[in-house]
Amino acid sequence: MERKAEKERVCVTGAGGYIASWVVKFLLSKGYIVHGTVRDPSDEKNSHLKKLEKALENLQLFKTDLLDYEGLCAAFAGCSGVLHVASPVPIGPISNPENFTQEELIEPAVVGTRNVLSACEKAKVKKVVVVSSAGAVAVTPNRPKDRPMDEECWSDLEYCKATQNYYCLAKTIAESEALEHTKKSELNIVTVCPSFVFGPMLQSTMNGSCLLLLSFMKDGGESVKNIVYPVVDVRDVAESILLAYENPDAVGRYICSAHSIQAQALAEKLKSMYPNYNYPKSYIEDEKDVELSSEKLQSLGWKYRPLEETLVDAVRNYEENGFLVEH
Ligand SMILES: NC(=O)c1ccc[n+]([C@@H]2O[C@H](COP(=O)([O-])OP(=O)(O)OC[C@H]3O[C@@H](n4cnc5c(N)ncnc54)[C@H](OP(=O)(O)O)[C@@H]3O)[C@@H](O)[C@H]2O)c1
């Protein structure tokens, strides 16, 4: 990435989260002045942010919730760009998550994104990148059979409701409203839709998608559904968010997914590198799942690393942080 000559001010929402922490790190390394919103600046789970290179001089944290419009306005003041990453991400089964109710998933994602966009307008922000999800693309019974899913594809709201997939319902509503907003606003809004995000963490607490990868090596379930996981490295997602922000040609939505791998192949790959963990014992065949195309993002200049690198760096990181202990 090229270094920025002048010091431009950009705000990242939910700065202490898994993806956002990498976004903050890359922005600081490129010379940006970074505003980061967090719900509790004194919480130990955000302490890694102040240890990032150049954070002491160029990172300022603002205490706000996505439902606090005035707090967002204060955080965005003086910024030319906002990278809206914050949103509740469930841990555990998507239809019955362990850490959020239906309301707690939908309200911050949908009303929170509306608040972010209004606060951007008030602060005269020029460009916003909204982090959506492949969950806003692929959750539909009507997937194309003969080609990978692209940016024309949207998750089906009624299907999300019927399957109680409130996370994907919330992400789909929030993203479609954000893109709709461009029609009635001066604000330049681009969305990025990552698939399952794996790779090393900068923060000290586990997030939903890292826990999923960890579950393959730790839980050793009797049988696991052999579904296809579209995956992407967290550092490549952070790069894609910066690319969408910095590239003036970026327009509309971008799927951000690098590899598609079935559960069994993923576990076998991990087992071949790290045999001393507790892997699933058998697999239940499942309907072949989603294939996503990131051609549009690639044509903007996005590149991704090999899956092996993601897995090796993730496992090393989990071992160093005590989340994985060999037996
Ligand atoms: N990880 C994935 O596989 C994946 C895949 C596709 C899309 N995404 C999207 O990427 C974004 C970041 O996900 P992540 O994996 O980095 O998750 P994460 O580590 O759980 O981070 C989520 C962030 O959102 C913040 N947040 C949640 N509710 C909030 C609220 N009401 N007000 C203010 N902040 C709030 C959290 O703040 P606290 O720390 O205060 O809770 C946290 O900083 C989300 O938009 C997610 O939908 C993630």
The ligand as a Gaussian input file, in Angstrom:
#p B3LYP/6-31G(d) Opt

LIG

0 1
 N      -16.072000     -12.172000      11.299000
 C      -16.712000     -12.557000      10.220000
 O      -16.615000     -13.719000       9.787000
 C      -17.524000     -11.570000       9.430000
 C      -17.979000     -11.970000       8.162000
 C      -18.731000     -11.073000       7.399000
 C      -19.013000      -9.814000       7.890000
 N      -18.567000      -9.464000       9.126000
 C      -18.901000      -8.103000       9.576000
 O      -17.703000      -7.451000       9.960000
 C      -17.956000      -6.544000      11.012000
 C      -17.007000      -6.803000      12.162000
 O      -17.120000      -8.133000      12.570000
 P      -16.014000      -8.821000      13.507000
 O      -15.915000     -10.225000      13.092000
 O      -14.827000      -7.983000      13.566000
 O      -16.814000      -8.818000      14.899000
 P      -16.413000      -8.422000      16.380000
 O      -14.993000      -8.653000      16.667000
 O      -17.433000      -9.107000      17.233000
 O      -16.674000      -6.857000      16.374000
 C      -17.932000      -6.314000      16.370000
 C      -17.791000      -4.867000      16.809000
 O      -19.062000      -4.240000      16.756000
 C      -19.225000      -3.498000      17.951000
 N      -20.636000      -3.333000      18.279000
 C      -21.592000      -4.271000      18.360000
 N      -22.758000      -3.708000      18.717000
 C      -22.526000      -2.382000      18.867000
 C      -23.310000      -1.275000      19.238000
 N      -24.605000      -1.375000      19.553000
 N      -22.713000      -0.055000      19.297000
 C      -21.413000       0.096000      19.020000
 N      -20.606000      -0.923000      18.658000
 C      -21.168000      -2.140000      18.601000
 C      -18.494000      -4.292000      19.008000
 O      -18.200000      -3.464000      20.102000
 P      -17.983000      -4.041000      21.577000
 O      -16.564000      -4.527000      21.576000
 O      -18.221000      -2.884000      22.457000
 O      -18.942000      -5.168000      21.764000
 C      -17.269000      -4.729000      18.228000
 O      -16.300000      -3.722000      18.241000
 C      -19.444000      -6.686000      11.358000
 O      -20.148000      -5.688000      10.651000
 C      -19.791000      -8.053000      10.789000
 O      -21.158000      -8.167000      10.487000
 C      -17.838000     -10.295000       9.908000

